[in-house]
Amino acid sequence: MLYLLGTNLLEKKKVKIALRSFFGIGGSRAQIICDKLNIHEKMKIEELSKEQQENLIKELKNFIIEGDLRKIIDNNINNSINLGSYIGIRHSNLLPVRGQRTRSNAKTKKRLGNKYVKIKTIKNKDGKKKKK
């Protein structure tokens, strides 16, 4: 296994496919990276030389991936919730955001949404219920 930037890449996978294991890199961006570094599309991770691995790390550092990208996405969602926009309201109610219908579809989103909406109650020493 090759460990790059906090992600394990399986040695038997092709480089183009293995790059998709990074959050924020899909098929087209993986193809762009491979073309830029002159990596053949059938080359596997185990066949990469040390120079190619270092060049790959340098190239990946140019993109916003993994934890940084997740923070940006979470920040954008929190900003829309704080603004009170339609999208923010849908996010806060844990409903589909992008115009999907909820009458006959979105069962999964609703089911997962209800899981997180439940309010836990804890009894104080006084015996009164406290919302958490």
N, C-alpha and C positions, 0 to 999 in steps of 0.2 A: 504494500500500500504506500502511496505517495501522499504525504501530508503537506498541503499547500494552504496557507492563510487560514488555518483553522478548520479545514475540510479535508476529509480522507477521500482520495481518488483511487478507485480500484485499478490495479495494474492491467487487468485483462481487457478493460474497456478502451474503445477508441478515444482519442483526445477530444474530438468534437463532441462526443456523447458525454464524456466524463466532466467536461467544463459546465454542463448543464446542472451539475449537482450544487453549484454555487447559486445562492439566492440572488436573483437579479440578472442571471445570464441564461438566455434561451438559445434556441437553435441558430437564429440569424447572427446573434452577437458572437456565438462560439465559432461560427464559420468565418466571421470577420477577423477574429483573433488568430485563427489558424492560418488564414490567408496572409495576414500581416507578418506572421512569424515564419512563413514558408514551411508549415507543418503539413505533411501529406494527410489527406482525409482518412486514409486507412491505417495510419500510424497509431500504435497503442501507447499507453502511458509508460509501460515498462521499456519501450524502445527510445524514450526521450533521453538525450544526453544532458549532462550537467548544465551546459550553456543554454540549451533549449529550456530547461526547467527554470533557470534564472531569468531568461527573457520572458518566459510565461508569467513569472511572479511580477516582474516589472510592468508588464502589460496589464495584468489584473489590478494592479494598484492604481491604474489610471481611471478605473471604473468605480462607481459607488455600488458596492455589493455587501451582502450579508447583514451584519448588525447595523451598519450605518444606514443602509437602505430601509431596514425595518423601522429604525428610529424616525426617519423622514416620513415614512408612510403613516406611522402612528401619530406624529406631530400634525400632519395634514388632517387626519381624521378628527383629532382633538380640536383643532382650530375650527373646523366646520361645525362641530358640536357646540363650541363656545359662541360662535356667531349666531347660532340658532337657524341656520339655513335648512332648507328642505332635506338636503343630503344628511346634514348633522342630526336632524330629528329622526330620520330613518335609521341612522347608525345607533343613536341612543336607544331607540325602541327595538333594536336588533331585528330589523326587517330588511328585505332586499332593497338595495339602494338605486339600482340602475334601471328602474322602470319595469321590472318583472312583475307579473301578476301574482297575487297572493290568494286568490279565491280557490284555485284548484292546484296550484303549484306551490313551491317554496316550503314544502313540508319540513325539509331538513333544516332550513334556516329558522323556521318557527320553533322547531323542536329544540335546536341548540340554543336559540334565544331564550326560551323559557327556562332552560337549565341555568342560565346565568342571571336571570332576573329575580329568581327566588331570594327572598330576604331571610337571612338567618336571624333567629331571635335567641338571645341569651338572657337568662334570669340573673339579676343583680343579687347582692346579699340581702336587699330589702324585699326581694320577691317580685319586684317589678320587671317587666320585660323590657329589654333594651335591643334596639335594632342595630344590626351590624352590617 
